[in-house]
Amino acid sequence: MTEATHITAAPAHSRESGIIGIVSVAHFVSHYFILILPPLFPFIRADYAVSYTELGLAIAAFNVVSALFQTPAGFLVDRFGPRPLLIAGLLLGAGSFTIAGFVSSFWMLVAMSAVAGLANTVYHPADYAILSGLISGQRIGRAFSIHTFAGMLGAAMAPPTLLTMQAIVGWRGALVGGALLGCLAAAIVGFFNEPSIDRLKTKDAHGAAQTSGEPSGWKLLMSAAILQSFVLYTLLSSGGGLSNYAVVALAALYDTPLTVANAALSGFLLLSAIGVLAGGILVGWTTRHTLVAALGFAATGIFATLIGIVDLSALTLIIVMSLAGFFTGLVMPSRDMIVRESAPPGSFGKVFGFVSTGFNVGGIIFPLIFGALMDHTLPAAVFLFVGACSAACILIVVIRRPVEAR
């Protein structure tokens, strides 16, 4: 590399690092907001004298609104650019939780959770539009992995920080304190000086792709490649069966001690985060994203199935659960690259907004399935179901079709 080339490359690298940084800050806050209520549920329940089923209405409202409006948010991102939508989402989420903290009404809490769900719709379309449009090909996989890791970190930080604030200023103060993160992130995104972000928008009010000869708008979203990605994201939500039900399922299936089951779950969650970062490095080494994803899904499915059919020793169980977590995380950057390859320029917002809705759909459907399996004393089926979904994911990425030209 010549000196002139090095001088040119260094500012570009610094610019891309800044872009990845602000997007990751927003994604951190988005996942923090997703988990802002559950750690405070015992205190909210005692204050309002409501049941856990009624508290579940707040989470349901969040997910239903997110599922309904995330795709329209993607169209808005492509039309008006990601920065204003991202700032609006951060401030709207912060405002909703601030109101929920100050207004003493349970139904206002549910309503504000729905408003927070609306705010949540902008993050994936805006984040992925920025990363896909501005990060160079050799760094995009790593950018996706850092972005995903930041979201995981936000989810991990929510319970301890919220409970600490609750102990000092009560659950209402904790909500307001957590909401301030959204205001801080909005300021960071707003004041970050990168004009190229503001140029990331189409001129077609109907969301048409910028490249002629390719499907656009809803025709694009209904194409085989994008629908397959939507189903893929929906099936990936089945991984929540391991993170949410593994402890109780292991206790019912093998009488696994809670200390061992929780250690296995911790290993799963920790290695998932590490796997995401490893997956980001891996996609920088190879363009065979389908192969990486298929092998990762296969490994996850095998380990999940093994747990469901074999009574493993404590140490082996922790290792197998941790490996399942690692491969769950490893496929995520490749998963995002597969979707990016299917999205024409100028359509990243709507495409990622649409396929990410699969997470919300899965978040509504799969807890009901896993709950029913546990209610019918079928704990092994929890792990076998995750294995079956992993097998279905392999089929989807192997048979996926490119976006067809008009």
N, C-alpha and C positions, 0 to 999 in steps of 0.2 A: 504494500500500500504506500503510495507516494504521500509526501507531507501535505499536499493540497487536498488529496482525497481524504486523509485523516482529519483535516480541519473541517471539511464539509460533513463528514460522517458524525463527528462528535456532537455538533449542535442538533442534528437529526435524532441521534440517540437520546440526548437530553430532553428534547421536545417530546419524543414518544414516551419516555419515562414519566414525564409530567402528566401526559394524557392518561396513561395507565393509572397513575396515582389518584387523580381526581375521580375517575370512574370507580376505582376501588373504594375510595372514601364513601361515595354514594351507595355502593353495594353493601358495604359494611353497615351503614345506617338502615338500609332496607331490610336486612335480615334481623337487625336489632329490633326494629319496629315490629316485625312479624312475631317475635317472641316477647314483646314488651308486657303483654297481659298475663300469660300463663304463670310466671313466677309469683305474681301478685294475687292470683286467684283466691288463696285461702283468706287473705285479708279483705278482698273485695266481697267475698261470699259472706264473711262475718259482718261486714258493715251494712250490706244491703239485705241480709237474711234471704238469700236466694240459693237455689240448688246448683249443683255442678252442671246439670242439664241446661239450666237457664244460662249459666255462664258460657256454655258451649254455643249459645246463640250468637254471642259476640264473635267467636272464631268463625262460625258458619257465615255470618254476614260479611266478614272480611273476605273469605274465600270466594263466596258467590259473586260479590261485586267485582273482585279481581278477575274472575273467570269471564264475566260478561263484558268487561270494558278494556281488557288488555289488548285485544286486537285493534279496536278503534284507536287506542292510544298509540299503537304502532303506526297507523296511518297518519296520525297527527305529527308524530316524530319525523316521518319522512317528508311531510308537507311543510312544517314550520321549523324543523331543525331540532336536535336533541337537547341543546342547552336550556332553552326556556321551559321545555316540558320537564326536564330533570329538576330544575330549580322549583318549579311549581309543585312537583310531587313531594319534594323534601319539605317545603313549607306547609303544604296541605296536611301531610302526615304529622308534622310537628304541631300544627294548629289543632288537629283533631284530638290528639292525646292531651294537649294542654286544656282544651275545653272539658274533656272527660275527667281531668283531675280537679277542675274548679267547680263544675256543676254537679251538685249532689242528686243524681238521678240515674238509676240503673239503666233505664231505657235510653237515656242520653248516651250512656257508655256504649250500648249496643249500636246506636246510630252513628256515633263517632268511630266505632270500629269499622262500620261500613264505609265511612268517608275515608278512613285510613286504607281500606281495601282499594278504593278508587285511586288514592295516591300511589299505592303499590304498583298500579298498572304501568307506570311510565318507566320503571327502572330497567327491566330487561330490554324493551325496545330501544330506549335511549342509550343504555350502556353498550349494547352490542352494535348499534349503529355507529357510535363513536369509535369503538375498537376496530370494527370491520372496515370502516371507511378511512381510518387514519394511521393504523399501525401496519408497518411493513410486513411482507409475507414471512420473512425469517423470524419475526418476533411475535406474530399474531397468536400462535399457539401458547407461548409463554404468557402473553397478555391475558388470554382467556383463563389460564390456570390461576394467575394472581388475582384476577377479578373474582373467580369462584372461591378461592381461598379467603379473600377478604370478607365475602358473605358468610362463610363458615365461622370466621373469627368473630364477626358481629353477633351471630347466634350464640356462640360460646360465651361472649362477654356479657350478654344480656342478664342471665340469672344472677351472677354474683354482684354485679353493679347495682341492679335494681333492688335486690334484697338488702344490700348495704345502705342504699338511700332510704329504703323503707324503714329500716331500723332507726334512722336519724330523723326523717321528716314525714314518715307515714307513707302509705301506698299512693296517696294523691300527690304528695311531693315527689315521689319516685317517678310517677308518670310525667310530671312536668319537667323534672330533671332529665329524664330520658329524651323527652321531646326536644330539649335544647340541642341535642346532637344534630337533629335535622336542620335547625337554624344555622349551626356552625358549618355543616356540610354544604348547605345552600350558598353560604357566603364564599366558601372555598371554590365551588364550581362557578359562581358568578364572577369572582374577581380573578380567576385563572386566565391569563392573557394568552389565548390561542385562537386567532381568527379563523383557522381552518375548521374548527368545530362549528362555527356559525355558518359556514358554507355547506354544511352537510344537510341539504334539503333539496327536494325536487321542485320543479316549477309547475308540475301537473297537480291541480287541485284534487284530482281523482286518484292520486297516488300511482300514476303510471311509472313503469320502470324507465330509466334513462336510456337503456340500450334497446334499440329497435329490434324487432324480430323476436322478442321474448314476451311471454304472457305477463300481465300486470294486474294490479289491484286484486279483487277477489278471485279472478281467473287464475292468477298466480297462486294464491293461497289454496285453491281447490285442485291444484296440480298434484300428480301422484307423489312427487318428491317431497313436497311440503306436507301433505297429509300423512305420509309415512313418518316424517320427522315429528309431527304432532302426536301420532300414536306412540312413537318411541319415547318422547318426553313423558307421556301419560304412564306408560309401563314402568319407566324409571322411578316413578313415585312409589312403586311397590317396595323400594328399599326402605321406606318408612316402617315396614313391617319388622325389620331387624332393629332399627333404632328405637321404635316405640313399643314393640311387643316382645322383644327377645327375652327380657328379664322374666316376665310373667309366664311366657311360653316355656322357657327352660325349667322354671320351677314346677310347672304342671306336668311337663313331659318326663323329666329325669329327676325331679326333686333337687335340682341344682341349688346350692346355698346362694342366698342373695349376694353375699360378698363376691362369690365367684362369677355369678351372672353379671353383676355390675362391673366387675373388672373386665370381663369379656366385652361388654358394651363400650366401656371406656376405650379399650383397645380398638374396637371397630371405628369409633368416632375420631380418635387420634390418627389412626392410620389412613382414614379417609382423607383427612386434610393433607397429610404427607403425600398420599397418592395423587392428589390434584396437582401438587407442585411437580412431582415426578412426571406426571402426564404432560405437563407443559413443556418440560425439557424434551420428552420423547417426541412430541409432534414437531419439534425443531430439527430432529434427526431424520424423520421419515415423512413422506407424503402419503403413506399407505394407512390412512386414518380408518378405513373400513376394517382392515386386518387388525389394527390395534384395538378398535372397539369390540370386534367380535371375540378376540382372545380374552379381553378384559371381562366381557359379559359371561363368557364360558367359565372363567375362573370363579367369578362371583357366584354363578349358578351352582357350580360343583361344590363349593364350600358351604353354601346355604343348604343344599340338599344333604350334604354329609352331616351337618348338625341335626337335621331333622330325622335321620335314620340311624345314627350311631350315638350311643351314650359315651361321649368322650371324657377323658380324664380332665381335671380342672385346668392343668397347664395346656393340654392339647386344645381344649375348648377356647381358651383365651387366644392361643396362636391362630386357630382356624378363623375365629371371629375377626381377629385383627387383619388377617390376610384378605378376608372378604371385604373389609373396609378399605384396604389398600387398593384393591382392584376396582371397587366401586368408585373411588376417587380418580384412579388412573384413567378411566375412560372418559371423564367429563370434558377435558380439552379436545379430545378427538371427536366426541359427540358434537361439540360446538363447531368444530371445523367442518364436519359433515353438513351441518345446516348452512354454514356460511357458503360452502361451495354450491348450494342449491339456490342461493339468493342472488338475483341480478343486482348490479349497482343501483343505488337509489331506493332499494326495497328492503334493506336490512332491518329497519325499524318494524315494518309490518310483519315481515317473516318471523323474526325472533319474538315479536309480540304474540303472534298467533301460535307458534309452536310451544312457547312457554306457558300458554294457557293450559297445556296438557298437565303441567305440574298442579294447577289448581283443580282440574278435573280429577286427577288422581288423588289429590288431597281430600276431595269430597267422597270419592267412591271407595278407595282402599281401606280407610279406617273402619268403614262399615263391614267390609268383607272380613278383615282381621278380627274385628270385634265379634262377628257372628261365629267365626271359627273357634274362638276362645269360649264363647258361650255354649257351643255344642261340644265342648271338651275334645277339640281336635288341634291341640297345640303343635303337633308335628306338621300339620298342614300349613301353618304360618311360614315355616322355612321352605317347605316344598312349593308353596305358591310363589315365593320369591324366586326360587330356582326355575319354575316354569316361565315366569315373566322374563327372566334373564335369557332363557332359550328363545322366547319370542323376539326379544331385542336383537339377538344374533340374526334371526331370519330377516328382520326388517332391514338391518344395515347391509346384509348380503344381497338382497333383491332390490334395494332402492334404485330408483330410476332418476336420470337427470331431468331438469326442467325442460319441457318440450317447447320448441319454437312454434310460433303461430303459423 
